[in-house]
Amino acid sequence: MNLNQRQEEIIDLVRRQGFVGIDALASRFSVTQQTIRRDINQLCEQALLRRYHGGAGLPSSVENLSYRSRQVMCLEEKQRIAQQASRRIPDQASLFINIGTTTEEVAKALLLHHNLRIITNNLNVAQILSGNPAFEVIIAGGAVRNRDGGIIGEATIDFINQFKVDFGVIGISGIDTDGALLDFDYREVRVAQAIIANARELLLVADHTKFGRSAMVRLGHLSQIDILITDRPPPTAMLETLRVAEVEVEVAEAVE
């Protein structure tokens, strides 16, 4: 769902203040409390805010939205990002793809490629890419997380560390304004760190809702990324961090 200008401003206010009240928002934007409640409900459904009595605050930093909800949230934006990412990967390349609904869209966008060799800790990615008989799909060993088909654990890390590939394609739960890459599960983060260490070029695929979003586990920093592919220009506060880190930013804009 695309956000309107008022919803964007509500998110910005919450990030600056930590909490905003419904009465104050209705007065600020000269709309009814019902309109503000509807805005907040929509933003909470996308895990951009968390509803509290009398207003809204920052979303939880310890618990992610459910996998089924993430599958449909910003789906059009994720598909655009995926198409952009697929154009960066040539035929006959080797690559890692990690856990995430955006990386699953990348897998779908890669299906028309030829002779790729893919190593993944995502059962959904493996199933998607196995539809192309010209691909070699290698699944990491480890414990399967039943909520989303992710494979994690020490065995997964050891497996990833056996390879050195052309590209790593990773998703993320949040990007802090200081450039920190954030996620919710430290076991998943450790696998992603192994992917970062063993890919010659790293693509981070993240829609605009990840900018400024909180999560409790630090994965790394934007300076470890070669290319950020997103659907909107990053916030002004993050642009200097990206510039200093020499990260190439590609925006997959909607076609009019």
N, C-alpha and C positions, 0 to 999 in steps of 0.2 A: 504494500500500500504506500502510495506517495503521500508525504506529509504536506499540510498546508503551512503557510507562513506563520500563523499563530501557533501551531503545534511545534514548529521549529524553535520559536521564541520561548515557548514553555520549557522545552528541553534545555535550552541555554540557561534560562533562569534557575532551573533546578541544579544544574551543574555548578553554577556560581554560588548558590545559596544553600544547597543541600536539601531544602524543603520549601514548597510553596503552598499556600492555602487557596482553597477554591474561591473564597470571598475576594481575596486580594487579586487573583487572576481575573475574575469576572469584572472587577472594577478597572483593572489595568487595560483590558481589551474592550471594555464597553459592550460586553455580551452577557447573556444570562448564565446563572450558575449551572443550569442544565447543559448548556453548550460546553462549558468548561469540563463538566463531568464526562460528557461524551468524548471530548478530546482526550482526557486522562485515561478513560477506559480503552480507547484505541491505542494509545501509547503504551499502556501496560500490557495489552495483548501482544505487542511487539517486543516486550521486555526492555523497552526504552526508559520506562519509569516504573516505580512501585507505588501502589495505592496505599495511603494511610488515612486514618480518620481525619477528615477535614481538608485533605489535600493530597500531595504526591511528593515522593522523594526519589532518591537514586535507587536503581534496581539492585537486587542482591548481588554481592560480590562472591558469594559462596555456592550459589546454585544456578545452573543454566536453565534456559527454557527447554521444554521437552523436545525430543527429536522430531516428533510429528509436527509440532508447531513450527520448528525451525525449517522444516522441509518446504512449507508454503509461504513463510515470511520472506518478503522481498524477492520472490521467485523470479520475476521478470528481470530485476537488477542482477541477480546471480547468474542468470542465463546470458546476459550481455557480457558480464565479466568473464564467464567461461568461454565464450566465443573469442573474446580478445586474447585470453590466455592461450587458447588452442593455436592461435596464429603465431605465437612466439615459439612454438615447439615444432621442429621440422620432422619429416618422416625419418625413420631409422634412428631415432634417438632413444636414450635410456632415461628413465625418470622415476622419482619417488612421488607418490600421492598419499597424503595423510588423511586423517579423520575429519569429516565435516560435510555439511550439506552443500556448501559452495564447491568444494573439491569434487563432490559427486556430479555436480553440473559440468565441471571441467571434463570429467571422464566421459560424459555423454557427448560433449563437443569434440572429443578426440576420436570418436568412432570411425570417422572417414579417413583418418591417417593410415599410413602404411608402415608395417614392420617396426612397431614400437615395442620396447621391452619395459614393462612397468612393474615396479616393486611397491606394494601397498600394505598397510596395516588396517585397511578398511574393506570389510567383506562386501559392502554395497558397491564400492568402486570395482572390486574384482569381478563381481557378477556382471556389472555393466560392460566392462572392457572385454570380458570373455566372449562377448557377442561378435567380436572381430577375429576371425580365425588366423589373420596375419599377425596378431599380437602374441607376445609371450607375457603372460601375467603370473607374477610370483607373489605369493601371499606370505607375509611374515608369520612366524609362529608366536604363540603367547596365549594369554587369557582373553577370551572374547567377551566384550562388554555387551550384555544382551539388549540394552536400551537403544543402541545405534549400530551394532555390528563392528565396533572398533576393536582392534587387537592391541593389547597393552601389556607391559610387564618387562622384567629383565630379559626374558628370552627374545622378546621383540627387539629390544635395544641391541642385543648381541647379534641378531640376524641382520639388522639394518647396517651395523658397523662392518659387515663383510663386503659391502659394495661401495663403489665410487661411481656416481652416475652424472649424466649431462645436466639434468634439471631436477630441482625439487619444487613441488607445488604444494603449498601448505595454506590452510585456513587458520583463523584465529577467532577468539571470542571477544577480545577487546584490544584497543590500541590507546594507551594513555597519551596525554598531550606531551609528555617528556620523551615519547618514543618507545616506551616499554611495551612489549608484546605480552598479552595476558590471557590466561585460560583458567579453567576451573579444576581440572584433574591433574595432579602432579605426575601421575604415571603416564598420562597422554603427553604431557609437556616433555618428559624425558625422551620419549620416542621422537617427538618433533625436533628436539635438540640434536639427536643423532642424525636426522635427515638433513638439518642445516649443515652439520659438520661434514657430510659426505656427498653434497651436491655441488657441482661446479658453478651453477647459476641458480639462484633461488627466486621463485615467484611467490609473492604473497597475494592471495586473492581474498578481498574483504570488501563487503558493501559498506555504505556510509554509516549504517547504524553501529558499526564497530568503533568509530572514532569517538574517543572519550568514554567508552563503556568500561565499567569496572569488572575485574575478576581477580581472585585472590592469589593466583599462582603466576609468577613471572617466568615466561618462556625465554625471552631474550630481548633484543633491541632492534629497532628499525635499521640500525647501521649494519646488521647482519644480512639484510635483504638487498637483493639487486634491483628488483622491479616490484612495485606495488601496483596492482591492477584493481581499480575500484569503479564505482558508478557515478561518483560526484567528486569534485575537487575537495581535498582535505581541508579541515578548518585552518584559519589563518594561524592559530597558535601552533599548529603542527608543521606548517610549511617550512619554517626555519630549521626545525629538527631534520626534516627530510633533505633539505638543501645541504646542511652540514654533513649529513650521513651519505650524501651523494647517491640517494635512492632515485631511480627513474620512476616517475609516476605516469601511469596511463589511465585515462578516464574513458570508460566504455559508456558513451552517452546514448540516450534513446534516439531512435530514428524517428524523425517527425513524419 
